[in-house]
Amino acid sequence: MKETNGGNVNEMNFDQLFKLISPREMSDNVFTLVGKDLAVVTAGKADHYNSMISSGGGLGLLFAKPATWSILRADRYTLELIQKEKTYTLSYFPDEHKEKMLFLGSESGRDSAKMKEVELTSIRIPSGNMSFKEARLIIEIKLMAVMTANPEDFCQQEAKDAIKEAYEEAHVYRKFVFGEITHVWIKK
């Protein structure tokens, strides 16, 4: 393994572990991926990267391209890296790794060494972006847009109230992050 300032990066051959598929070949139910499974969002390169947990968003088509959208807290360090790098990954894991994944949501990588402490094995994907060897599904994404939700843009009162409540504390308001799916890998 190669030590980086982000953590341990496994140098094994990515192609030995993962198979590239088309987004159309994904067999996961989108409501399970987004509503039940947790995604690990990772941005940055091997020399400096960060991960966080995401439990909301979606998959579909945007401007005729396969795309994802996520809702991330505006103060998250990973979002800062996404905006800098313009690429990121969403990684999904078998259930036995849930506690390890939750650790990535327990504190900010801006102020801690969590990427060195996490009990998952970082791996560089062919583009240079980062994910984890233990993932069962990796979606690589090119950033399309980051938007701040305006409560007045929502039609349902429940949504308006949720956005307004989030805005009461500036550090917890949400950004909508849209990205084009560029690659999808499944565990062999």
Salt bridges, closest charged atoms under 4 A:
GLU11 OE2 - ARG124 NH2 2.70
ASP28 OD1 - ARG136 NH2 2.96
ASP37 OD1 - LYS36 NZ 3.91
ASP37 OD2 - ARG136 NH2 3.19
ASP75 OD2 - ARG73 NH2 2.77
GLU80 OE1 - ARG110 NH2 2.72
GLU140 OE1 - HIS183 ND1 2.86
GLU152 OE1 - LYS160 NZ 3.92
GLU152 OE2 - LYS164 NZ 3.84
GLU169 OE1 - HIS171 NE2 3.52
GLU180 OE1 - LYS65 NZ 3.68
GLU180 OE1 - LYS142 NZ 3.69
